[in-house]
């Protein structure tokens, strides 16, 4: 390993081994580190920097091109998987039995991006549950349903009441919008929402009908406002 090589070089230096041998070892170590950096690059921007380091370490352009192609493919796969997971969280948070299409599409995209684990298993279970609910609903057709159809949502209740948010918790919406937030961040956001009178998903949806209204209310209450990225994410989740 590179760590073992570095340790060996340090020992060689203290043992006064031939300088040319040590220099060759240092060259090998530099090349090894450069190659490892390219392979593990986390973004396209970082990859360009790592390729330059590898070039300075003595790699030829043919080898650099091959390393770059491999790294770009891995980065693209990681980006696809990250985006697919985010869409999956959002879809699982707001989908309902009456509108399961987006959750089904998110699961399909996650499968194509090779997303695995508990997250996609839970999404599949939710979708399967929607199917069972749909079959149960169809079994209740007839007069009883006909009598229920004239019932309308209160027009003053806002759009949220008509969009299937029943049973969905504010914490679910916040977690779907900002999956990277810690529990403390989520609790803080819930507390801020409560201060401005938002205690449910329908109330949040009504507030977000005019995106600036939420931060205006928070500012008036002396609270720290949400960032633009959070506001946009909430709009997507509540859409």
Order of alpha helices (4+ residues) and beta strands (2+ residues): alpha-alpha-alpha-alpha-alpha-alpha-alpha-alpha-alpha-alpha-alpha-alpha
